[in-house]
Amino acid sequence: MSKKHIIKSAGTIGFATVISRVLGFVRDIIIARYFGTARYAEAFVVAFRIPNMLRDLVGEGATNAAFVPVLSEYAVKKKEEFWELANVILNLLLVTLSAITVAGIFASPWIVRFMAPGFLDDPEKFAITVKLTRLMFPYILLIGLTAYTMGVLNSLKHFSAPAFGPCLLNIAIIICAIIWGESVMGLVSGVLIGGILQLAVQIPVLYKKGFKFSFAIKLNHPAANKIGTLMLPRVIGSCMYQLNLFINTILASLSGVVGSGGVAALYYANRIFQFPLAIFGIAIAQAALPTMSREALEKEPDKLKLTLSFSLRVINFIIIPASIGLIVLAVPITKTLFERGKFDQYSTLITANALVFYSIGLFSYSGIKILVSCFYSLQDTLTPVKIAGASLLLNIALNLALMFPLKIGGLALAASISGIFNFLALFFILRNKIGPLDGRRILNSFLKVLLASLAMAAVIYICAFKINLNLFIVILIAMLSYVGATFIFDVKEAKEFLSWASTRK
């Protein structure tokens, strides 16, 4: 039942994410058309990245790490106290996020100066980035509360409303960008309106589930203390990850080393790279977390290991061919999506360059989501922090070594290599913690899927570069060829997945 539940829940999340990501691509196409990789595009990317980083720091990341396992425990063992705890968490978040928002608005000049020092050479770019940062800081309050409602609903195994929320953000940005045209203020208004809509769509569902707001800050609540204990390492871990992004942005802003437009190119490449990661990697991890939390709570390590093994093998089955496909089709995909208006051939080439190197680590980032969820289900948030710290140091060293010969691609390759290290370290530490993780079966699946994906890559190369077929036709042929290759190489996950899909009611 856990397999079917994870696939079904991941399917709901994945379907919503597909819609959101398609809308996100429409949004990015519009941004690329109006702003390309030039001054205002880079200003918006940096300004929007700051509240997005804080969102992961105190919002969605903390929610997954601390809220879901504890709330899941209360939903099973202490149902009568569930909503009291939910109110305690909400009030603590309201105070914390409000303070961060106010402080961020006042500190915006120093934040931008630290995050994008290369912008100081262009006073107009620096000034507009500071202005946009101040205007968008309230988004952290909105998205933090949205993450809270998502955590509560996910702990009750309700995924649809939280999953569809991001669609509203993208719709708001698209509409506002079209209305405002080449004024970057359209993007800012879209972000804030979208943040309000994301929160608003979840509130009715939350009340329908039984929530009733009451103002009660109880710092001594036992569960609140437990959440704080679990959250602190996750916040530190997020700091590691966000510091990594800060460093990448700092280095990408040094146009004298990596070339002009580096910040925007990394943003666009990351958007393409995140598409399969969000649809499948994050969706499966998010769907598996409540199940793994319950299996850990019920002291059933064998079931937990089976859930973990199944989740990683499903990730292999889907993400590896996506990674290979992005590497082979980096230029055609980037050109088809973005090359119009102010997004010229140069923008296409630097974005595709970053995309190729990002894609090398796609499978590892997806696997990290699963492994970290397993650590969280065991209420161990400290180990992922230690590994994140080691990965950060490795990434910094690789950035400095690779950015000179490979330019913007070097920053993306450094991220991929450090991601692979992170995945392997988490896997082996978890194996030492709870015992064998069905590693032989996972490795066997990985190798077979890799062979099938390489066969698919040969088909893609012939269709795209020898016959010159339309990109969408190439992608369709690639998918069919991959499915065929999985049967030739006897990939068990393909048969399991197709069997489940054909019998699901």
C-alpha positions as CSV (number, residue, x, y, z in Angstrom):
1,M,0.0,0.0,0.0
2,S,2.8,2.4,0.8
3,K,4.2,2.1,-2.8
4,K,0.8,2.8,-4.3
5,H,0.2,5.7,-1.9
6,I,3.6,7.3,-2.7
7,I,3.1,7.0,-6.4
8,K,-0.5,8.3,-6.2
9,S,0.5,11.2,-4.0
10,A,3.6,11.9,-6.1
11,G,1.4,11.8,-9.1
12,T,-0.9,14.5,-7.7
13,I,2.0,16.6,-6.7
14,G,3.8,15.9,-10.0
15,F,0.7,16.8,-12.1
16,A,0.3,20.1,-10.3
17,T,4.0,20.7,-10.6
18,V,3.9,20.0,-14.4
19,I,1.2,22.7,-14.7
20,S,3.1,25.1,-12.5
21,R,6.4,24.5,-14.4
22,V,4.8,24.9,-17.8
23,L,3.4,28.2,-16.5
24,G,6.8,29.0,-15.1
25,F,8.4,28.5,-18.5
26,V,5.8,30.8,-20.0
27,R,6.7,33.3,-17.3
28,D,10.4,32.9,-18.0
29,I,9.9,33.1,-21.8
30,I,8.1,36.5,-21.2
31,I,10.9,37.7,-18.9
32,A,13.6,36.5,-21.4
33,R,11.7,38.3,-24.3
34,Y,11.5,41.6,-22.4
35,F,14.8,41.6,-20.6
36,G,17.1,38.9,-22.0
37,T,20.2,38.4,-19.9
38,A,20.9,42.2,-19.6
39,R,20.7,44.7,-16.7
40,Y,17.1,44.5,-15.6
41,A,17.0,40.7,-15.9
42,E,19.9,40.3,-13.6
43,A,18.5,42.8,-11.2
44,F,15.2,40.9,-10.9
45,V,17.0,37.6,-10.6
46,V,19.1,38.8,-7.6
47,A,16.2,40.6,-6.0
48,F,13.8,37.6,-6.3
49,R,16.5,35.2,-5.2
50,I,16.8,36.8,-1.8
51,P,13.3,36.2,-0.5
52,N,13.3,32.8,-2.3
53,M,16.4,31.9,-0.3
54,L,14.8,33.0,3.0
55,R,11.7,31.0,1.9
56,D,13.8,27.8,2.0
57,L,15.5,28.9,5.2
58,V,12.5,29.5,7.3
59,G,9.6,28.3,5.0
60,E,9.3,25.2,2.9
61,G,12.6,23.6,4.0
62,A,12.0,24.0,7.7
63,T,8.4,22.8,7.2
64,N,9.5,19.5,5.6
65,A,12.3,19.0,8.2
66,A,10.5,19.7,11.4
67,F,6.8,20.3,11.0
68,V,5.7,17.2,9.0
69,P,7.3,14.5,11.2
70,V,6.1,16.0,14.5
71,L,2.6,16.9,13.1
72,S,2.4,13.4,11.6
73,E,3.1,11.9,15.1
74,Y,0.4,14.1,16.7
75,A,-2.1,13.1,13.9
76,V,-1.5,9.5,14.7
77,K,-1.1,9.5,18.5
78,K,-2.5,12.7,19.9
79,K,-5.3,13.8,17.5
80,E,-7.0,16.0,20.2
81,E,-3.9,18.2,20.5
82,F,-3.1,18.4,16.8
83,W,-4.8,21.8,16.1
84,E,-3.6,23.3,19.3
85,L,0.0,22.5,18.1
86,A,-0.8,23.9,14.7
87,N,-1.9,27.2,16.2
88,V,1.3,27.4,18.4
89,I,3.4,26.9,15.3
90,L,1.4,29.5,13.3
91,N,1.8,32.2,15.9
92,L,5.5,31.6,16.3
93,L,5.9,31.8,12.5
94,L,3.9,35.1,12.3
95,V,6.2,36.8,14.8
96,T,9.4,35.4,13.3
97,L,8.6,36.1,9.6
98,S,7.3,39.6,10.3
99,A,10.5,40.5,12.1
100,I,12.6,39.1,9.2
101,T,10.6,41.0,6.6
102,V,10.9,44.3,8.3
103,A,14.7,43.8,8.9
104,G,15.2,42.8,5.3
105,I,13.5,45.9,3.9
106,F,15.8,48.1,5.9
107,A,19.0,46.0,5.2
108,S,18.4,45.6,1.4
109,P,21.3,47.8,0.3
110,W,23.8,45.8,2.4
111,I,22.3,42.5,1.3
112,V,22.6,43.4,-2.4
113,R,26.1,44.7,-1.9
114,F,27.1,41.4,-0.3
115,M,25.2,39.2,-2.7
116,A,26.1,40.8,-6.0
117,P,29.3,42.9,-5.6
118,G,29.8,42.9,-9.3
119,F,26.7,45.2,-9.6
120,L,28.6,48.0,-7.9
121,D,30.3,48.7,-11.2
122,D,26.9,49.5,-12.7
123,P,25.2,52.1,-10.3
124,E,21.9,51.9,-12.1
125,K,21.8,48.1,-11.9
126,F,22.7,48.2,-8.2
127,A,20.0,50.9,-7.4
128,I,17.2,49.0,-9.2
129,T,18.2,45.7,-7.5
130,V,18.0,47.4,-4.1
131,K,14.6,48.9,-4.9
132,L,13.2,45.5,-6.2
133,T,14.6,43.7,-3.2
134,R,12.8,46.1,-0.8
135,L,9.5,45.8,-2.7
136,M,9.6,42.0,-2.8
137,F,10.7,41.3,0.8
138,P,7.1,40.9,2.1
139,Y,6.9,37.8,-0.1
140,I,8.9,36.0,2.6
141,L,6.0,36.5,5.0
142,L,3.5,35.3,2.4
143,I,5.4,32.2,1.3
144,G,6.4,31.3,4.8
145,L,2.7,31.1,5.8
146,T,2.0,29.2,2.6
147,A,4.7,26.7,3.6
148,Y,3.1,26.4,7.0
149,T,-0.3,25.5,5.6
150,M,1.4,23.1,3.2
151,G,3.1,21.3,6.1
152,V,-0.1,21.0,8.1
153,L,-2.1,19.7,5.1
154,N,0.7,17.3,4.0
155,S,0.9,15.9,7.5
156,L,-2.8,15.1,7.1
157,K,-1.9,13.5,3.7
158,H,-3.6,16.2,1.7
159,F,-1.4,17.3,-1.2
160,S,-3.6,18.8,-4.0
161,A,-4.2,22.3,-2.7
162,P,-0.6,23.0,-1.7
163,A,0.7,21.5,-4.9
164,F,-1.5,23.7,-7.2
165,G,-0.6,26.9,-5.2
166,P,2.5,27.8,-7.2
167,C,0.4,27.8,-10.4
168,L,-1.2,31.0,-9.1
169,L,2.1,32.7,-8.6
170,N,3.2,32.1,-12.2
171,I,-0.2,33.1,-13.5
172,A,0.0,36.4,-11.5
173,I,3.5,37.1,-12.8
174,I,2.6,36.3,-16.4
175,I,-0.5,38.6,-16.4
176,C,1.3,41.5,-14.6
177,A,4.4,41.2,-16.9
178,I,2.2,41.4,-20.0
179,I,0.3,44.4,-18.6
180,W,3.5,46.3,-17.6
181,G,5.6,45.3,-20.6
182,E,9.3,46.2,-20.4
183,S,8.8,47.7,-16.9
184,V,10.4,45.5,-14.3
185,M,7.7,46.6,-11.8
186,G,5.3,44.3,-13.5
187,L,7.4,41.3,-12.3
188,V,7.4,42.7,-8.7
189,S,3.7,43.2,-8.6
190,G,3.1,39.7,-10.0
191,V,5.3,38.2,-7.2
192,L,3.4,39.9,-4.4
193,I,-0.1,39.2,-5.9
194,G,1.0,35.6,-6.5
195,G,2.2,35.2,-3.0
196,I,-1.2,36.3,-1.7
197,L,-3.1,33.9,-4.0
198,Q,-0.9,31.0,-3.0
199,L,-1.8,31.4,0.6
200,A,-5.4,32.2,0.0
201,V,-6.1,29.0,-2.0
202,Q,-5.0,26.8,1.0
203,I,-6.8,28.6,3.8
204,P,-10.4,27.3,3.0
205,V,-9.0,23.7,2.9
206,L,-7.2,24.2,6.2
207,Y,-10.4,25.4,7.9
208,K,-12.4,22.5,6.3
209,K,-9.9,20.1,7.9
210,G,-10.7,21.5,11.3
211,F,-8.4,24.5,11.8
212,K,-9.6,27.4,14.0
213,F,-7.2,30.3,14.6
214,S,-6.4,31.4,18.1
215,F,-3.6,33.6,19.3
216,A,-1.4,31.5,21.6
217,I,2.4,31.8,21.7
218,K,3.6,28.9,23.9
219,L,7.3,28.7,23.8
220,N,7.3,26.0,26.4
221,H,5.0,23.7,24.4
222,P,6.7,20.3,24.3
223,A,6.1,19.8,20.6
224,A,7.2,23.4,19.8
225,N,10.4,22.7,21.6
226,K,10.8,19.5,19.6
227,I,10.2,21.3,16.4
228,G,12.7,23.9,17.3
229,T,15.3,21.2,18.1
230,L,14.6,19.6,14.7
231,M,14.5,22.9,12.9
232,L,17.7,24.4,14.1
233,P,20.0,21.9,12.2
234,R,17.7,22.3,9.2
235,V,18.1,26.1,9.3
236,I,21.8,25.7,9.6
237,G,21.7,23.2,6.7
238,S,19.7,25.7,4.7
239,C,22.2,28.4,5.5
240,M,24.9,26.1,4.0
241,Y,22.8,25.7,0.8
242,Q,21.9,29.4,0.7
243,L,25.5,30.4,1.3
244,N,26.3,28.2,-1.7
245,L,23.8,30.1,-3.8
246,F,25.1,33.4,-2.5
247,I,28.6,32.5,-3.6
248,N,27.5,31.3,-7.0
249,T,25.7,34.6,-7.5
250,I,28.7,36.6,-6.3
251,L,31.0,34.7,-8.7
252,A,28.4,34.9,-11.6
253,S,28.2,38.7,-11.1
254,L,32.0,38.9,-11.9
255,S,31.5,39.5,-15.6
256,G,35.2,40.0,-16.2
257,V,35.8,36.3,-15.3
258,V,32.7,34.4,-16.4
259,G,31.4,36.8,-19.1
260,S,28.4,39.2,-19.1
261,G,24.9,37.9,-18.3
262,G,26.2,35.2,-16.0
263,V,23.6,35.7,-13.2
264,A,20.7,35.6,-15.7
265,A,22.1,32.6,-17.6
266,L,22.4,30.6,-14.4
267,Y,18.9,31.5,-13.5
268,Y,17.4,30.4,-16.9
269,A,19.5,27.2,-17.0
270,N,18.5,26.4,-13.4
271,R,14.8,26.9,-14.3
272,I,15.1,24.2,-17.1
273,F,17.2,21.9,-14.8
274,Q,14.6,22.3,-12.0
275,F,11.7,21.1,-14.2
276,P,12.3,17.3,-13.9
277,L,13.7,17.7,-10.4
278,A,10.5,19.4,-9.2
279,I,8.1,17.2,-11.0
280,F,9.6,13.9,-10.0
281,G,12.4,14.3,-7.4
282,I,10.7,16.7,-5.1
283,A,7.3,15.3,-5.7
284,I,8.3,11.7,-4.7
285,A,10.3,13.0,-1.7
286,Q,7.4,15.1,-0.5
287,A,4.9,12.2,-1.0
288,A,7.2,9.7,0.7
289,L,8.0,11.8,3.8
290,P,4.7,11.2,5.7
291,T,4.9,7.4,4.9
292,M,8.5,7.2,6.0
293,S,7.7,9.2,9.1
294,R,5.0,6.8,10.1
295,E,7.1,3.7,9.4
296,A,9.9,5.2,11.5
297,L,7.5,6.1,14.2
298,E,6.1,2.5,14.2
299,K,9.6,1.1,14.5
300,E,9.4,-0.8,11.2
301,P,12.9,-0.4,9.7
302,D,12.3,-3.0,7.0
303,K,9.3,-1.2,5.6
304,L,11.2,2.1,5.8
305,K,14.1,0.6,3.8
306,L,11.8,-0.8,1.2
307,T,10.1,2.6,0.8
308,L,13.5,4.2,0.5
309,S,14.7,1.7,-2.0
310,F,11.6,1.9,-4.1
311,S,11.7,5.7,-4.1
312,L,15.3,5.8,-5.2
313,R,14.7,3.3,-8.0
314,V,11.7,5.2,-9.3
315,I,13.9,8.4,-9.3
316,N,16.6,6.5,-11.3
317,F,13.9,5.3,-13.8
318,I,12.7,8.9,-14.5
319,I,15.5,11.3,-13.7
320,I,18.5,9.6,-15.5
321,P,16.9,9.7,-19.0
322,A,15.8,13.3,-18.3
323,S,19.4,14.2,-17.4
324,I,20.8,12.6,-20.5
325,G,18.2,14.2,-22.7
326,L,18.9,17.7,-21.3
327,I,22.7,17.2,-21.9
328,V,22.2,16.2,-25.6
329,L,19.4,18.8,-26.3
330,A,20.7,21.7,-24.2
331,V,21.1,24.2,-27.1
332,P,17.8,23.3,-29.0
333,I,15.8,23.4,-25.8
334,T,17.2,26.7,-24.7
335,K,16.8,28.2,-28.2
336,T,13.2,27.0,-28.5
337,L,12.2,28.2,-25.1
338,F,13.9,31.6,-24.8
339,E,15.6,32.9,-28.0
340,R,13.4,35.8,-29.0
341,G,13.3,39.5,-28.3
342,K,16.2,40.6,-26.2
343,F,17.3,37.0,-25.6
344,D,19.8,36.6,-28.4
345,Q,22.2,33.8,-29.6
346,Y,24.8,34.7,-27.1
347,S,22.2,34.3,-24.3
348,T,21.3,30.9,-25.7
349,L,24.9,29.7,-25.8
350,I,25.8,30.7,-22.2
351,T,22.5,29.4,-20.8
352,A,22.9,26.0,-22.7
353,N,26.5,25.8,-21.4
354,A,25.4,26.1,-17.8
355,L,22.5,23.6,-18.5
356,V,24.8,20.9,-19.7
357,F,26.9,21.0,-16.6
358,Y,23.9,21.3,-14.2
359,S,22.3,18.2,-15.8
360,I,25.2,16.0,-14.9
361,G,24.2,16.2,-11.2
362,L,20.4,16.0,-11.8
363,F,20.0,12.4,-10.5
364,S,22.1,13.1,-7.4
365,Y,19.9,16.2,-6.4
366,S,16.8,14.1,-6.8
367,G,18.3,11.3,-4.7
368,I,19.3,13.8,-2.0
369,K,15.7,14.8,-1.6
370,I,14.7,11.2,-0.9
371,L,17.6,10.5,1.4
372,V,17.2,13.7,3.4
373,S,13.5,12.9,3.7
374,C,14.5,9.6,5.2
375,F,16.8,11.3,7.8
376,Y,13.9,13.6,8.6
377,S,11.5,10.7,9.1
378,L,14.0,9.4,11.7
379,Q,14.0,12.9,13.2
380,D,17.7,13.2,12.4
381,T,18.2,16.7,10.9
382,L,21.8,17.1,12.1
383,T,23.5,14.6,9.7
384,P,22.3,16.2,6.5
385,V,23.7,19.5,7.9
386,K,27.1,18.1,8.4
387,I,27.1,16.7,4.8
388,A,25.8,19.9,3.4
389,G,28.7,21.8,5.1
390,A,31.2,19.4,3.6
391,S,29.5,19.8,0.2
392,L,29.6,23.6,0.5
393,L,33.4,23.6,1.1
394,L,33.9,21.3,-1.9
395,N,31.7,23.4,-4.1
396,I,33.5,26.6,-3.2
397,A,36.9,25.0,-4.0
398,L,35.5,23.6,-7.3
399,N,34.0,27.0,-8.2
400,L,37.3,28.7,-7.9
401,A,39.1,26.0,-9.8
402,L,36.5,25.7,-12.7
403,M,35.2,29.2,-13.3
404,F,38.3,30.4,-15.1
405,P,38.6,27.6,-17.7
406,L,34.9,26.8,-18.1
407,K,33.4,30.3,-17.3
408,I,29.7,30.1,-16.3
409,G,29.7,26.4,-17.0
410,G,32.3,25.9,-14.3
411,L,29.9,27.1,-11.6
412,A,27.3,24.7,-12.8
413,L,29.7,21.8,-13.0
414,A,31.0,22.5,-9.4
415,A,27.4,22.3,-8.2
416,S,26.9,18.9,-9.9
417,I,30.1,17.4,-8.5
418,S,29.4,18.5,-5.0
419,G,25.8,17.2,-5.4
420,I,27.1,13.8,-6.3
421,F,29.4,13.8,-3.2
422,N,26.4,14.9,-1.0
423,F,24.3,12.0,-2.3
424,L,26.9,9.3,-1.8
425,A,27.8,10.5,1.6
426,L,24.2,10.6,2.8
427,F,23.6,7.1,1.4
428,F,26.5,5.4,3.1
429,I,25.9,7.2,6.4
430,L,22.3,6.2,6.3
431,R,23.3,2.6,5.6
432,N,25.6,2.6,8.6
433,K,22.7,4.1,10.7
434,I,19.9,1.7,9.9
435,G,21.6,-1.2,8.0
436,P,21.7,-2.4,4.4
437,L,19.6,-0.3,2.0
438,D,19.0,-2.7,-0.8
439,G,22.1,-1.2,-2.4
440,R,22.8,-3.9,-4.9
441,R,19.3,-3.7,-6.3
442,I,19.5,0.1,-6.5
443,L,22.9,0.0,-8.3
444,N,21.6,-2.7,-10.7
445,S,18.6,-0.5,-11.5
446,F,20.9,2.5,-12.0
447,L,23.2,0.7,-14.5
448,K,20.3,-0.7,-16.5
449,V,18.5,2.7,-16.7
450,L,21.8,4.4,-17.6
451,L,22.3,1.9,-20.6
452,A,18.7,2.5,-21.7
453,S,19.2,6.3,-21.4
454,L,22.4,6.1,-23.5
455,A,20.5,4.2,-26.2
456,M,17.9,6.9,-26.1
457,A,20.7,9.6,-26.4
458,A,21.9,8.0,-29.7
459,V,18.4,8.1,-31.1
460,I,18.1,11.8,-30.0
461,Y,21.4,12.7,-31.6
462,I,20.3,11.2,-34.9
463,C,16.9,12.7,-34.9
464,A,17.9,16.2,-33.8
465,F,21.2,16.7,-35.5
466,K,21.3,14.4,-38.5
467,I,17.7,14.4,-39.6
468,N,16.9,17.8,-38.0
469,L,13.4,16.9,-36.8
470,N,11.3,19.3,-34.8
471,L,12.3,19.4,-31.1
472,F,8.9,18.2,-29.8
473,I,8.9,15.3,-32.3
474,V,12.5,14.5,-31.1
475,I,11.3,14.5,-27.5
476,L,8.4,12.2,-28.3
477,I,10.6,9.8,-30.2
478,A,13.1,9.9,-27.3
479,M,10.5,8.9,-24.8
480,L,9.2,6.0,-26.9
481,S,12.8,4.8,-27.5
482,Y,13.6,5.0,-23.8
483,V,10.5,2.9,-22.9
484,G,11.5,0.4,-25.5
485,A,15.1,0.3,-24.3
486,T,14.0,-0.3,-20.7
487,F,12.3,-3.5,-21.7
488,I,15.3,-4.6,-23.8
489,F,17.6,-4.0,-20.7
490,D,15.0,-5.6,-18.4
491,V,14.5,-2.5,-16.1
492,K,12.1,-3.9,-13.5
493,E,10.8,-0.5,-12.4
494,A,9.4,0.1,-15.9
495,K,7.3,-3.0,-15.7
496,E,6.2,-2.2,-12.1
497,F,5.3,1.4,-13.0
498,L,3.4,0.4,-16.2
499,S,1.6,-2.4,-14.4
500,W,0.5,-0.1,-11.6
501,A,-0.6,2.6,-14.0
502,S,-2.7,0.1,-16.1
503,T,-4.5,-1.4,-13.1
504,R,-5.0,1.8,-11.1
505,K,-8.7,2.7,-10.7
